Amino acid sequence: MINEKEIIEGCKAGKEKYQKMLYQHFSTTLMGICMRYAKNTMEAEDILQDSFIKIFVKISSFRGEGSLEAWVRQIAVNTAINAYRKKVATGYDLDIDELQESIKDVKVSTTDKTTLNLLLNFINELPDGYRAAFNLYEIDGYSHKEIAEMLGCTPVTVRTQLHKAKLALKKKIETHLKNDLEVL
């Protein structure tokens, strides 16, 4: 089995064999990231492709100071954010209404695959701005200030988008639970 350092060096040398190995090793993980930010599978695949192009172009700058996985994940997140920014620049309008109510966070066990998949579907149904703020804050752990810098908006806008994302998710979950109870 070839080790990670060998794959990195092979990619730096531009060897297709090692690029393919890198792709095979990380494509599933990165596709999961792309799906969280994209509206649909086709958009996620575009983001994934753009991410790998950037990874292969920038691999020579990887210094090995952190893990390769963290480095490629960061590129995928940044690529997804750039795709979001392009949407905004082409006419997508951010909703920045004032906060009106707060809601409690909902925790989902990652061992419950059905619930996790349902929640991921609900997240994918969110408008782009809500989805980006939710993913960056709740899943990727960025601060409001960091997200604002990434998205080119203010921290207030980020908080608003995050709040509205949570409200929308809460409504989707409540509706789903209500429908499940009606079936019983």
C-alpha positions in Angstrom: 0.0 0.0 0.0 1.3 3.4 -0.9 1.5 6.0 1.9 0.1 9.5 1.9 3.6 11.1 1.5 4.2 9.1 -1.6 0.8 10.1 -3.0 1.6 13.8 -2.3 5.0 13.6 -4.0 3.5 11.8 -7.0 0.8 14.5 -7.3 3.5 17.2 -7.0 5.3 15.5 -9.9 2.1 15.6 -11.9 1.8 11.8 -12.2 -1.7 10.8 -13.1 -1.5 7.5 -11.2 -1.1 9.4 -7.9 -3.7 12.0 -8.8 -6.2 9.2 -9.3 -5.2 7.6 -6.0 -5.7 11.0 -4.2 -9.1 11.4 -5.9 -10.2 7.9 -5.0 -9.1 8.4 -1.4 -10.9 11.7 -0.8 -13.7 12.0 -3.4 -16.4 10.5 -1.2 -15.6 12.8 1.8 -15.4 15.9 -0.4 -18.6 15.0 -2.2 -20.3 15.0 1.2 -19.0 18.5 1.9 -20.1 19.7 -1.6 -23.6 18.2 -1.1 -24.0 20.2 2.1 -23.4 23.5 0.2 -25.0 22.7 -3.2 -28.6 22.8 -4.1 -28.5 19.5 -6.0 -26.2 16.7 -7.0 -25.2 18.2 -10.3 -24.1 21.4 -8.6 -22.2 19.4 -5.9 -20.4 17.5 -8.7 -19.3 20.8 -10.3 -18.0 22.0 -6.9 -16.2 18.7 -6.4 -14.6 18.9 -9.8 -13.5 22.5 -9.2 -12.1 21.4 -5.8 -10.0 18.7 -7.3 -8.7 21.0 -10.0 -7.6 23.4 -7.2 -6.1 20.6 -5.2 -4.0 19.3 -8.1 -2.9 22.8 -9.0 -2.0 23.8 -5.4 -0.6 20.5 -4.2 2.9 21.9 -4.6 2.1 24.5 -1.9 1.1 21.7 0.6 3.8 21.8 3.2 2.6 18.9 5.4 2.2 21.1 8.5 -1.3 19.7 9.0 -3.1 16.7 7.7 -3.7 16.3 4.0 -7.4 15.5 4.7 -7.8 18.9 6.5 -6.1 20.7 3.7 -8.3 19.1 0.9 -11.4 19.6 3.0 -10.6 23.3 3.4 -10.2 23.6 -0.3 -13.6 22.0 -0.9 -15.3 24.3 1.6 -13.6 27.4 0.0 -14.6 26.2 -3.4 -18.2 25.8 -2.3 -18.2 29.3 -0.7 -16.8 30.7 -4.0 -19.6 29.0 -5.9 -22.0 30.6 -3.5 -20.4 34.0 -4.0 -20.8 33.7 -7.7 -24.5 33.0 -7.2 -24.8 36.2 -5.1 -22.9 38.2 -7.7 -25.3 37.0 -10.4 -28.4 38.3 -8.7 -29.1 36.1 -5.7 -30.4 38.5 -3.0 -29.5 37.9 0.7 -32.4 38.1 3.0 -31.4 40.3 6.0 -34.7 40.8 7.9 -34.3 41.4 11.6 -34.3 38.6 14.1 -37.7 38.1 15.7 -37.4 35.0 17.8 -34.8 32.5 18.9 -34.9 28.7 18.9 -33.0 26.0 20.7 -30.4 23.9 18.9 -31.4 20.4 17.8 -28.9 17.6 18.3 -29.1 14.6 16.1 -27.2 11.3 16.8 -24.9 10.5 13.9 -25.6 6.8 14.6 -29.2 7.2 13.5 -28.7 7.1 9.7 -32.3 7.6 8.8 -32.6 10.7 10.9 -29.2 12.0 9.7 -30.2 11.5 6.1 -33.5 13.2 6.6 -31.8 16.2 8.3 -29.3 16.4 5.5 -32.1 16.5 3.0 -33.8 19.2 5.0 -30.5 21.2 5.0 -30.2 20.8 1.2 -33.7 22.2 0.7 -32.7 25.5 2.5 -32.2 28.6 0.3 -28.5 29.0 -0.6 -27.7 31.8 2.0 -29.3 29.9 4.8 -27.6 26.6 3.8 -24.1 28.3 3.6 -24.5 30.0 7.0 -25.8 26.9 8.7 -23.1 24.6 7.2 -20.2 27.0 8.0 -21.3 27.7 11.5 -23.0 24.5 12.8 -21.1 21.8 10.9 -17.7 23.4 10.0 -17.4 25.4 13.2 -16.5 28.9 11.8 -17.3 32.0 13.7 -19.9 34.6 12.6 -17.0 37.0 11.7 -15.1 34.3 9.7 -18.3 33.4 7.8 -19.0 37.1 7.1 -15.5 37.5 5.6 -15.9 34.3 3.5 -19.4 35.3 2.2 -18.6 39.0 1.8 -21.3 40.2 4.2 -21.7 41.4 7.8 -21.8 39.2 10.9 -25.3 40.5 11.5 -26.3 39.0 8.1 -24.7 35.7 9.0 -26.6 35.6 12.3 -29.8 36.4 10.5 -29.2 33.7 7.9 -28.3 31.2 10.5 -31.4 32.1 12.6 -33.7 31.8 9.6 -32.0 28.5 8.6 -32.7 27.1 12.1 -36.3 28.3 12.0 -36.8 26.7 8.6 -35.3 23.4 9.8 -37.4 23.5 12.9 -40.5 24.0 10.8 -39.5 21.1 8.4 -38.8 18.8 11.4 -42.1 19.7 13.1 -44.1 19.1 9.9 -42.3 15.8 9.3 -43.0 14.7 12.9 -46.6 15.8 12.6 -47.1 13.9 9.4 -45.5 10.8 10.9 -47.9 10.9 13.9 -50.9 11.3 11.6 -49.8 8.0 9.8 -49.9 6.1 13.1 
